[in-house]
């Protein structure tokens, strides 16, 4: 099953309960993705973020901190487009080199 987590910041060191949910679902065989408004600014990450390669599963939609609904919607659309383009290019590269 594909599961999408909506969070304000990721990775956020203080929200271990959310991280535990994510890693538990991954261990159970689910495909977990994270939709986050922005990245945590302190640079420290939990070990499980690295162990489970969660940064590869994050889509950021509002890095500049805009507040209007139109800006948020536009940022979300751009983030999803970047994600799917990246996913498509990864498949094309895989096909070309295998």
Secondary structure, DSSP 8 states (H G I E B T S, - for coil): -EEEEEEEESS-TT-HHHHHHHHHHHHTT-EEEEEEEE--SS----HHHHHTTGGGGEEES-TT---SHHHHHHHHHHHHHHHHHHHHHHHHHHHHH-
